[in-house]
């Protein structure tokens, strides 16, 4: 293991990388360099998250870089929906199952949550689950994950 034991990833950087590559085409990806913790993004235009710089040629070497999982890899789709509904809207479980049996289910589900006044609760649940899943992934890869430092307000 060539990683500095003091090295840690900021959760916001990891989330930014995850978000940047989750909704893009299949040849994109985010990679964490094991030795430094630098995060590289491969999108249409090559760039690195923390500085504009050429991408390394060996990004696919899993011994040197850990590929940040995509949304599908974290299994935060329908299983999270059903868990949310069981916890927050248990009487609506069958209705939600019916929504997910045809095309356009995600839009219909979110529109329905909005009408029920539960869309913000869904987004909070989804954000929390994503955060936890990314932390677990990073720790499993041997990285320590840090919360961002709290922002300091103006001095009184």
N, C-alpha and C positions, 0 to 999 in steps of 0.2 A: 504494500500500500504506500503510494508516494504522496498521499495527501497530508498537508500540514494539520496536525491534530487541533490546532487553534482555529482552523478554517471553519467558517460557518456561512450558510446562505441566508440572506434576508428573505423572509416569506414574501414580501412584496415583489422582489425580483423574480422569484420562482413563479408566482402567480402571473406576473406580466409575461413571462416567457410562455407559460401554459396558454394564456389567453391569445397571445399573438399567433400561436401555431395551431390552435384547436379548430379554427374555422377556415383554414387554408388548405390548399391542395396537398396531395399525398407526398410530394417530394420536399415539403417544408418540414422543419423540425427545430427543436430547441435542445441544446446539449450543454451539460455542465462538465467543465474540465475537472477531472478528479484531483489533479495536483494543485490547482489554484482556486477552484470554485467559480471561475469566470463562466458566464453564460453566453453561449453563441446561438444566434438565430440564423437558420437557413430559410429564407423566404425567396420570393421572386428575385429580388435584389439581395445580394449577400451582404450581411452586416452583422456586427457583434453588438449585443445589448448594451454593454458599458462603454464602448468606444467604437468609432468607425475604424475598421481594420479588416484585412483579408481574413477569410475563414481558413482555418487549418485544413490541410489536405486529408488528414487522418480522422475526421469526425466520426467515421463509422467504426473506429477501433474502440470496442467496449471496455478495453482495459484502461484507456485514456480518458474516455468521455462517457457520461451516463446520459442516455436519451430521455428527456423529460416526457412523461406519458401524455398522450392526447386524451381528450374527453372520453372517448370510447374505451380507452384502456383502463380508466378509473371506475368503470361500471357505475356511472352516476346518472343513468338514464331512467328507464321505467322502474327499476327497483327502488330508486330514491323517490320517485313519484308515489309509488304505492306505500312506502314507509311514511311519507309526508301525509298522505290521505288518511292512513290508519291512525296517525297521531293527532291530526288537526281537524279532519272532517270524516270521522269513521262511518257516519251514515251514508256517505257518498261514494263508498268504495266501488260498488257495482257500476255506478254511473261513470266513474273514471275508467274502469276497465273497458266499458263500452266505447269511450272516447278513443282509446288506443287500439281499436280494432279496424281503423281505416286511415286513409291518407289525410294529412293535415292535422294529425292528432296533437302535436305540440302547440300549434297556434290555437286550436280549439281549447285545449287544456288551459293555456294561459289566459285566453279570453274569458273562459268560465271562472277561473280563479279571480280575475279582475272583477267580474260581476258579483262574485261572492265576497269581495272585499278581502281576499286572502293572498293576492299576488305578492305583496311585500313580504309576507310570512314565507311564501315559497322561495322568493329570491334569497332571503336570509338563510333558509334551510339549505338551499343549493350552494350558497357561498361557504357556509360552515362545513358542509360535506366535502367540497372541493379543497378547502384549506386543510382539513384533516387528512384527506387522501394524499395530497401532495406532501404533507409533512411525513406521513408514513412511508411514502415512496422514497423520499430523500433520506430518511433515517435508515431505511433498508439498504440504500446505496452507500451508507457510511458517512453521510453529511449530517452536520448539526444544523438545525434550522432555528433562526432567531426571529423573534417578532421585531418589527421596526421600532426604533426608538420613539417614545412618545414625543409629539411635537411640543415644543416649549412655547407657551403663550408669552405675550409681552411682559416685560418686567414691571412689577408694580411699584 
